[in-house]
Amino acid sequence: MEKRNPATDYVVIKAIEDGVSVIGLTRGSDTKFHHSEKLDKGEVMIAQFTEHTSAIKIRGNAKILTSLGEIESEMKK
Ligand code: TRP
């Protein structure tokens, strides 16, 4: 296992509308959804990339903060 840096691996997701999904995708040779979390407006989730989670998909309008910067997700119109 390569070293992780918990100080930079945290991801903050704040829902801007009801029903935002935060979906965890598995690490390794097959990439599958393993967890889906629903957030309502104003709710915040603080998550990490882990041994089990290599990617996070966000559906719906949310503000996302990572060590890379800040971005907003939105639904297509
Ligand atoms: N059991 C999962 C893990 O340790 C929990 C998890 C961590 C998760 N980060 C996540 C779930 C991001 C969804 C999105 O990997």
Backbone and ligand atoms as CSV (ligand in chain L), in Angstrom:
chain,resi,resn,atom,element,x,y,z
A,1,MET,N,N,0.840,-1.215,0.000
A,1,MET,CA,C,0.000,0.000,0.000
A,1,MET,C,C,0.865,1.252,0.000
A,2,GLU,N,N,0.553,2.141,-0.929
A,2,GLU,CA,C,1.288,3.409,-0.896
A,2,GLU,C,C,0.807,4.257,0.281
A,3,LYS,N,N,1.628,5.159,0.694
A,3,LYS,CA,C,1.265,6.052,1.808
A,3,LYS,C,C,0.154,7.013,1.411
A,4,ARG,N,N,-0.769,7.239,2.327
A,4,ARG,CA,C,-1.815,8.248,2.095
A,4,ARG,C,C,-1.553,9.426,3.017
A,5,ASN,N,N,-2.036,10.540,2.595
A,5,ASN,CA,C,-1.902,11.728,3.429
A,5,ASN,C,C,-3.289,12.208,3.838
A,6,PRO,N,N,-3.713,11.854,5.050
A,6,PRO,CA,C,-5.074,12.192,5.460
A,6,PRO,C,C,-5.329,13.698,5.461
A,7,ALA,N,N,-4.271,14.475,5.574
A,7,ALA,CA,C,-4.446,15.929,5.569
A,7,ALA,C,C,-4.891,16.441,4.206
A,8,THR,N,N,-4.518,15.744,3.161
A,8,THR,CA,C,-4.890,16.215,1.812
A,8,THR,C,C,-5.954,15.335,1.176
A,9,ASP,N,N,-6.165,14.147,1.705
A,9,ASP,CA,C,-7.118,13.227,1.075
A,9,ASP,C,C,-8.576,13.468,1.472
A,10,TYR,N,N,-8.810,14.359,2.395
A,10,TYR,CA,C,-10.204,14.661,2.747
A,10,TYR,C,C,-10.896,15.433,1.644
A,11,VAL,N,N,-12.160,15.117,1.474
A,11,VAL,CA,C,-13.002,15.805,0.504
A,11,VAL,C,C,-14.226,16.304,1.262
A,12,VAL,N,N,-14.552,17.558,1.083
A,12,VAL,CA,C,-15.731,18.128,1.738
A,12,VAL,C,C,-16.797,18.373,0.678
A,13,ILE,N,N,-17.976,17.851,0.919
A,13,ILE,CA,C,-19.084,18.011,-0.032
A,13,ILE,C,C,-20.244,18.665,0.698
A,14,LYS,N,N,-20.688,19.795,0.188
A,14,LYS,CA,C,-21.853,20.457,0.783
A,14,LYS,C,C,-22.975,20.507,-0.244
A,15,ALA,N,N,-24.107,19.945,0.115
A,15,ALA,CA,C,-25.245,19.908,-0.808
A,15,ALA,C,C,-25.882,21.287,-0.910
A,16,ILE,N,N,-26.146,21.703,-2.128
A,16,ILE,CA,C,-26.794,23.000,-2.381
A,16,ILE,C,C,-28.274,22.786,-2.669
A,17,GLU,N,N,-28.662,21.545,-2.899
A,17,GLU,CA,C,-30.077,21.196,-3.088
A,17,GLU,C,C,-30.326,19.860,-2.386
A,18,ASP,N,N,-31.599,19.509,-2.255
A,18,ASP,CA,C,-31.951,18.208,-1.684
A,18,ASP,C,C,-31.562,17.089,-2.648
A,19,GLY,N,N,-31.246,15.950,-2.106
A,19,GLY,CA,C,-31.068,14.745,-2.917
A,19,GLY,C,C,-29.755,14.633,-3.664
A,20,VAL,N,N,-28.721,15.261,-3.144
A,20,VAL,CA,C,-27.394,15.090,-3.757
A,20,VAL,C,C,-26.875,13.693,-3.388
A,21,SER,N,N,-26.324,12.984,-4.347
A,21,SER,CA,C,-25.737,11.667,-4.067
A,21,SER,C,C,-24.225,11.741,-4.059
A,22,VAL,N,N,-23.650,11.124,-3.061
A,22,VAL,CA,C,-22.196,10.962,-3.000
A,22,VAL,C,C,-21.941,9.469,-3.135
A,23,ILE,N,N,-21.305,9.095,-4.211
A,23,ILE,CA,C,-21.159,7.675,-4.538
A,23,ILE,C,C,-19.679,7.296,-4.468
A,24,GLY,N,N,-19.387,6.283,-3.677
A,24,GLY,CA,C,-18.011,5.795,-3.563
A,24,GLY,C,C,-17.771,4.679,-4.557
A,25,LEU,N,N,-16.652,4.765,-5.264
A,25,LEU,CA,C,-16.288,3.728,-6.248
A,25,LEU,C,C,-15.055,2.978,-5.770
A,26,THR,N,N,-15.064,1.692,-6.025
A,26,THR,CA,C,-14.023,0.809,-5.482
A,26,THR,C,C,-12.666,1.020,-6.128
A,27,ARG,N,N,-11.660,0.798,-5.330
A,27,ARG,CA,C,-10.291,0.788,-5.826
A,27,ARG,C,C,-9.995,-0.585,-6.426
A,28,GLY,N,N,-9.125,-0.630,-7.412
A,28,GLY,CA,C,-8.697,-1.917,-7.954
A,28,GLY,C,C,-9.127,-2.124,-9.386
A,29,SER,N,N,-9.007,-3.372,-9.829
A,29,SER,CA,C,-9.190,-3.619,-11.269
A,29,SER,C,C,-10.634,-3.500,-11.718
A,30,ASP,N,N,-11.597,-3.766,-10.811
A,30,ASP,CA,C,-12.940,-3.377,-11.233
A,30,ASP,C,C,-13.482,-2.227,-10.406
A,31,THR,N,N,-14.077,-1.328,-11.139
A,31,THR,CA,C,-14.555,-0.078,-10.549
A,31,THR,C,C,-16.059,-0.167,-10.416
A,32,LYS,N,N,-16.505,-0.300,-9.161
A,32,LYS,CA,C,-17.946,-0.460,-8.909
A,32,LYS,C,C,-18.403,0.520,-7.852
A,33,PHE,N,N,-19.694,0.843,-7.902
A,33,PHE,CA,C,-20.287,1.622,-6.813
A,33,PHE,C,C,-20.281,0.737,-5.565
A,34,HIS,N,N,-19.825,1.244,-4.436
A,34,HIS,CA,C,-19.918,0.441,-3.211
A,34,HIS,C,C,-20.717,1.141,-2.120
A,35,HIS,N,N,-20.948,2.433,-2.308
A,35,HIS,CA,C,-21.695,3.161,-1.272
A,35,HIS,C,C,-22.347,4.378,-1.900
A,36,SER,N,N,-23.578,4.634,-1.504
A,36,SER,CA,C,-24.237,5.840,-1.975
A,36,SER,C,C,-24.858,6.537,-0.774
A,37,GLU,N,N,-24.560,7.794,-0.651
A,37,GLU,CA,C,-25.028,8.597,0.483
A,37,GLU,C,C,-25.842,9.752,-0.069
A,38,LYS,N,N,-27.036,9.946,0.481
A,38,LYS,CA,C,-27.880,11.071,0.029
A,38,LYS,C,C,-27.740,12.234,0.993
A,39,LEU,N,N,-27.523,13.396,0.435
A,39,LEU,CA,C,-27.442,14.603,1.255
A,39,LEU,C,C,-28.577,15.541,0.884
A,40,ASP,N,N,-29.199,16.136,1.903
A,40,ASP,CA,C,-30.181,17.183,1.658
A,40,ASP,C,C,-29.512,18.543,1.763
A,41,LYS,N,N,-30.214,19.540,1.259
A,41,LYS,CA,C,-29.669,20.894,1.202
A,41,LYS,C,C,-29.031,21.312,2.527
A,42,GLY,N,N,-27.819,21.801,2.447
A,42,GLY,CA,C,-27.111,22.283,3.634
A,42,GLY,C,C,-26.305,21.222,4.350
A,43,GLU,N,N,-26.578,19.958,4.043
A,43,GLU,CA,C,-25.820,18.891,4.710
A,43,GLU,C,C,-24.405,18.804,4.120
A,44,VAL,N,N,-23.498,18.423,4.996
A,44,VAL,CA,C,-22.085,18.348,4.622
A,44,VAL,C,C,-21.586,16.935,4.871
A,45,MET,N,N,-20.812,16.424,3.951
A,45,MET,CA,C,-20.137,15.148,4.170
A,45,MET,C,C,-18.646,15.380,4.019
A,46,ILE,N,N,-17.902,14.838,4.956
A,46,ILE,CA,C,-16.439,14.918,4.911
A,46,ILE,C,C,-15.960,13.488,4.738
A,47,ALA,N,N,-15.266,13.227,3.623
A,47,ALA,CA,C,-14.901,11.848,3.295
A,47,ALA,C,C,-13.425,11.778,2.913
A,48,GLN,N,N,-12.928,10.572,2.908
A,48,GLN,CA,C,-11.549,10.338,2.494
A,48,GLN,C,C,-11.494,9.328,1.366
A,49,PHE,N,N,-10.419,9.411,0.621
A,49,PHE,CA,C,-10.062,8.315,-0.261
A,49,PHE,C,C,-9.368,7.277,0.613
A,50,THR,N,N,-9.717,6.045,0.439
A,50,THR,CA,C,-9.202,4.990,1.325
A,50,THR,C,C,-8.694,3.825,0.494
A,51,GLU,N,N,-8.287,2.813,1.211
A,51,GLU,CA,C,-7.907,1.536,0.599
A,51,GLU,C,C,-9.048,0.983,-0.262
A,52,HIS,N,N,-10.292,1.272,0.132
A,52,HIS,CA,C,-11.455,0.725,-0.583
A,52,HIS,C,C,-12.065,1.690,-1.591
A,53,THR,N,N,-11.753,2.958,-1.455
A,53,THR,CA,C,-12.406,3.992,-2.268
A,53,THR,C,C,-11.362,4.765,-3.056
A,54,SER,N,N,-11.437,4.680,-4.373
A,54,SER,CA,C,-10.463,5.414,-5.196
A,54,SER,C,C,-11.085,6.588,-5.913
A,55,ALA,N,N,-12.410,6.590,-5.990
A,55,ALA,CA,C,-13.073,7.672,-6.706
A,55,ALA,C,C,-14.405,7.965,-6.039
A,56,ILE,N,N,-14.828,9.186,-6.175
A,56,ILE,CA,C,-16.109,9.613,-5.601
A,56,ILE,C,C,-16.874,10.335,-6.690
A,57,LYS,N,N,-18.095,9.900,-6.907
A,57,LYS,CA,C,-18.949,10.555,-7.906
A,57,LYS,C,C,-20.037,11.326,-7.167
A,58,ILE,N,N,-20.266,12.528,-7.620
A,58,ILE,CA,C,-21.282,13.374,-6.980
A,58,ILE,C,C,-22.332,13.762,-8.003
A,59,ARG,N,N,-23.582,13.459,-7.691
A,59,ARG,CA,C,-24.706,13.811,-8.574
A,59,ARG,C,C,-25.548,14.857,-7.885
A,60,GLY,N,N,-25.855,15.905,-8.619
A,60,GLY,CA,C,-26.661,16.974,-8.049
A,60,GLY,C,C,-25.793,18.187,-7.778
A,61,ASN,N,N,-26.449,19.212,-7.302
A,61,ASN,CA,C,-25.768,20.492,-7.137
A,61,ASN,C,C,-25.098,20.545,-5.758
A,62,ALA,N,N,-23.776,20.588,-5.785
A,62,ALA,CA,C,-23.011,20.581,-4.538
A,62,ALA,C,C,-21.744,21.396,-4.693
A,63,LYS,N,N,-21.271,21.859,-3.554
A,63,LYS,CA,C,-19.962,22.515,-3.517
A,63,LYS,C,C,-18.974,21.491,-2.994
A,64,ILE,N,N,-17.835,21.380,-3.667
A,64,ILE,CA,C,-16.854,20.350,-3.330
A,64,ILE,C,C,-15.508,21.016,-3.081
A,65,LEU,N,N,-14.941,20.705,-1.943
A,65,LEU,CA,C,-13.613,21.233,-1.623
A,65,LEU,C,C,-12.640,20.079,-1.486
A,66,THR,N,N,-11.517,20.183,-2.175
A,66,THR,CA,C,-10.453,19.194,-2.009
A,66,THR,C,C,-9.126,19.958,-1.953
A,67,SER,N,N,-8.076,19.220,-1.764
A,67,SER,CA,C,-6.747,19.843,-1.768
A,67,SER,C,C,-6.430,20.435,-3.145
A,68,LEU,N,N,-7.162,20.009,-4.157
A,68,LEU,CA,C,-6.941,20.543,-5.516
A,68,LEU,C,C,-7.650,21.865,-5.725
A,69,GLY,N,N,-8.611,22.148,-4.877
A,69,GLY,CA,C,-9.349,23.401,-5.025
A,69,GLY,C,C,-10.817,23.182,-4.766
A,70,GLU,N,N,-11.592,24.114,-5.296
A,70,GLU,CA,C,-13.018,24.150,-5.025
A,70,GLU,C,C,-13.750,24.074,-6.353
A,71,ILE,N,N,-14.825,23.296,-6.381
A,71,ILE,CA,C,-15.597,23.192,-7.621
A,71,ILE,C,C,-17.057,22.958,-7.259
A,72,GLU,N,N,-17.932,23.260,-8.191
A,72,GLU,CA,C,-19.360,22.977,-7.981
A,72,GLU,C,C,-19.829,21.934,-8.981
A,73,SER,N,N,-20.574,20.981,-8.485
A,73,SER,CA,C,-21.220,20.045,-9.404
A,73,SER,C,C,-22.620,20.566,-9.681
A,74,GLU,N,N,-23.152,20.242,-10.840
A,74,GLU,CA,C,-24.532,20.656,-11.153
A,74,GLU,C,C,-25.181,19.608,-12.041
A,75,MET,N,N,-26.495,19.592,-12.018
A,75,MET,CA,C,-27.240,18.680,-12.880
A,75,MET,C,C,-27.366,19.319,-14.256
A,76,LYS,N,N,-27.386,18.478,-15.275
A,76,LYS,CA,C,-27.569,19.052,-16.609
A,76,LYS,C,C,-28.973,19.616,-16.760
A,77,LYS,N,N,-29.060,20.646,-17.581
A,77,LYS,CA,C,-30.356,21.346,-17.654
A,77,LYS,C,C,-31.242,20.710,-18.703
L,1,LIG,N1,N,-16.102,2.017,3.799
L,1,LIG,C1,C,-15.719,3.036,2.855
L,1,LIG,C2,C,-14.169,3.122,2.826
L,1,LIG,O1,O,-13.528,3.022,3.865
L,1,LIG,C3,C,-16.340,4.334,3.291
L,1,LIG,C4,C,-15.944,5.542,2.485
L,1,LIG,C5,C,-14.757,6.204,2.598
L,1,LIG,C6,C,-16.714,6.220,1.479
L,1,LIG,N2,N,-14.729,7.250,1.708
L,1,LIG,C7,C,-15.889,7.300,1.019
L,1,LIG,C8,C,-17.995,6.070,0.910
L,1,LIG,C9,C,-16.351,8.182,0.031
L,1,LIG,C10,C,-18.420,6.950,-0.062
L,1,LIG,C11,C,-17.615,7.994,-0.512
L,1,LIG,O2,O,-13.613,3.294,1.741
